[in-house]
């Protein structure tokens, strides 16, 4: 009989140990966090060519100081993950680089027509299919969230803003991420947002007027 009780105790301990091990395993699994994609330093979406195009008539143009602005709900901007502060010398600051990422017109012409319908614009209106965050600032090439039909003639005032921000980033006056965020949020006020002033063809730090770079046209057609 004693032998039987001893065996029963050993069996009970083994069952309890197994139950605790299984319970611990389940607890460990439950505590494992779900992996999430890291946001870009500019706090903008990472480019995704499969992102959905907004439905017809769902987007509304805004304006600031008489200049057109995209609908932030439809066109928040998106960035190319290959372009970071530590890669700008080999990407956006390298001559000819935007040609390597610009999507073909066979693709963008179709996207432009769809985007015009999203903004309820007439097909014959003068406009440019524009990257909100320009390619020369590391914008996503073919993500609908970074493309909008910008009314007006070509070139337009936004092109000059893009070129000057590009010069400021590549010269080291400002960092890439703030420039991307500023132009995505409101391109009209982008210089003020990043602390720049423009005068006599030069781009300078507002708080350090002697720190300047001569503004030049960006990387060919870098918009």
C-alpha positions in Angstrom: 0.0 0.0 0.0 2.7 2.6 0.9 4.3 1.9 -2.5 0.9 2.6 -4.2 0.5 5.9 -2.4 4.0 7.0 -3.3 3.4 6.2 -6.9 0.1 8.2 -6.8 1.9 11.2 -5.4 4.6 11.1 -8.1 1.9 10.8 -10.8 0.0 13.8 -9.4 3.2 15.9 -9.3 4.0 15.0 -12.9 0.4 16.0 -14.0 0.6 19.3 -12.2 4.0 20.1 -13.7 2.7 19.4 -17.2 -0.3 21.6 -16.6 1.8 24.5 -15.4 4.2 24.1 -18.3 1.2 24.3 -20.8 -0.3 27.2 -18.9 3.0 29.1 -19.0 3.3 28.5 -22.7 -0.1 29.9 -23.4 0.6 32.9 -21.2 3.8 33.5 -23.1 2.0 33.4 -26.4 -0.7 35.8 -25.2 1.9 38.3 -24.1 3.7 38.4 -27.5 3.0 41.8 -29.1 1.7 42.0 -32.7 4.4 43.3 -34.9 3.7 46.7 -36.5 5.4 48.5 -39.4 7.6 51.4 -38.4 6.5 54.8 -39.4 8.8 56.9 -41.5 10.8 59.6 -39.7 8.6 62.2 -41.4 5.5 60.5 -39.9 4.2 59.9 -43.4 2.9 56.6 -45.0 5.5 54.4 -46.7 4.9 54.2 -50.4 2.6 51.4 -51.6 1.7 51.2 -55.3 -1.3 49.1 -54.4 -2.9 51.7 -52.2 -6.5 52.5 -53.1 -7.4 55.4 -55.3 -10.1 57.6 -53.7 -13.6 57.2 -55.1 -15.0 59.7 -57.7 -15.9 63.0 -56.2 -14.7 62.2 -52.7 -11.8 64.7 -52.6 -11.9 68.5 -52.4 -9.2 71.0 -53.3 -8.2 73.5 -50.7 -6.2 76.7 -51.0 -3.7 78.9 -49.2 -2.7 82.4 -50.4 -4.4 81.7 -53.7 -2.5 78.5 -54.3 -4.1 75.1 -54.6 -3.7 72.4 -51.9 -4.7 68.7 -52.1 -7.3 67.2 -49.8 -5.2 65.8 -46.8 -7.7 62.9 -46.4 -7.1 61.8 -50.0 -3.5 62.9 -50.6 -1.6 62.9 -47.3 1.7 62.3 -49.0 3.8 59.1 -48.9 7.6 58.5 -49.0 10.0 56.2 -50.6 11.6 53.9 -47.9 14.9 53.8 -49.9 15.4 57.5 -49.2 16.5 58.3 -45.7 18.8 60.8 -44.1 21.7 58.4 -44.3 21.1 57.5 -48.0 20.5 61.0 -49.5 24.0 61.2 -51.1 23.3 58.0 -53.0 19.6 58.8 -53.9 18.0 62.3 -54.1 21.3 64.2 -54.0 22.8 62.2 -56.8 22.3 63.7 -60.3 19.8 61.9 -62.4 18.5 59.7 -59.6 14.8 60.7 -60.0 14.9 59.3 -63.5 15.5 55.8 -62.0 12.3 55.9 -59.9 9.9 58.0 -62.0 7.0 55.7 -63.2 6.2 55.6 -66.9 3.5 57.9 -68.3 1.7 54.8 -69.5 0.9 54.2 -65.8 0.6 57.7 -64.5 -1.7 58.9 -67.3 -4.3 56.3 -66.2 -3.8 57.3 -62.6 -4.1 61.0 -63.4 -7.5 60.4 -65.0 -8.7 58.4 -62.0 -7.3 61.1 -59.6 -9.1 63.9 -61.6 -12.4 62.0 -61.1 -11.6 61.8 -57.4 -11.2 65.5 -57.2 -14.1 66.1 -59.6 -11.9 68.0 -62.1 -12.7 68.3 -65.8 -10.4 66.4 -68.1 -9.5 69.4 -70.2 -8.4 71.6 -67.2 -4.8 72.8 -67.2 -3.0 70.8 -64.6 0.0 68.8 -63.6 -0.1 65.3 -62.1 2.1 66.1 -59.1 3.9 64.2 -56.4 2.9 66.0 -53.2 6.3 64.9 -51.7 8.4 65.4 -54.8 10.7 62.7 -56.0 13.7 64.9 -55.3 12.6 64.9 -51.7 12.1 61.2 -51.5 8.4 61.0 -52.3 6.8 57.7 -53.2 6.7 57.4 -57.0 3.4 55.6 -57.7 1.4 55.7 -54.5 -2.0 57.4 -55.1 -1.7 58.9 -51.6 1.3 61.0 -52.9 -0.2 62.0 -56.3 -2.8 64.7 -57.0 -3.9 66.7 -60.1 -2.5 70.2 -59.3 -4.5 72.9 -61.2 -2.6 75.5 -63.1 0.3 76.0 -65.6 3.6 74.1 -65.7 6.0 75.0 -64.2 4.1 76.2 -61.1 5.1 77.9 -57.8 5.3 74.5 -56.0 8.1 73.4 -58.3 10.3 76.2 -57.0 9.5 75.2 -53.4 10.5 71.7 -54.1 13.8 72.7 -55.7 14.7 75.0 -52.8 13.9 72.4 -50.2 16.0 69.9 -52.1 18.9 72.3 -52.2 18.5 72.9 -48.4 18.4 69.2 -47.6 21.4 68.2 -49.9 23.5 71.1 -48.6 22.9 70.1 -45.0 21.0 73.2 -44.0 18.0 71.1 -42.9 17.2 67.4 -42.4 15.2 65.4 -44.9 12.2 64.3 -42.6 11.2 67.9 -41.7 11.3 68.9 -45.3 9.1 66.0 -46.3 6.6 66.6 -43.6 6.4 70.4 -44.3 5.7 70.0 -48.0 3.2 67.2 -47.4 1.3 69.3 -44.8 1.2 72.6 -46.6 3.6 73.3 -49.5 2.7 77.0 -49.4 4.1 77.5 -45.9 6.9 74.9 -46.1 9.7 77.4 -45.9 8.3 78.9 -42.6 7.7 75.5 -41.2 11.3 74.3 -41.6 12.8 77.7 -40.6 14.0 78.9 -44.0 13.9 82.2 -45.7 14.5 82.8 -49.5 16.0 86.0 -50.9 18.0 87.0 -53.9 18.2 83.4 -55.2 19.5 82.0 -51.9 18.0 79.8 -49.3 19.0 80.6 -45.8 18.3 79.6 -42.2 15.9 82.1 -40.7 17.7 82.1 -37.3 21.1 82.0 -38.9 21.0 84.3 -42.0 24.6 83.7 -43.0 24.0 80.0 -43.4 22.8 79.8 -47.0 22.8 77.8 -50.2 22.3 79.0 -53.7 19.0 77.7 -55.0 19.2 75.8 -58.2 16.9 73.8 -60.3 16.4 70.4 -58.8 17.3 67.0 -60.3 16.0 67.6 -63.8 12.2 67.3 -63.5 12.2 66.2 -59.9 8.6 67.0 -59.0 
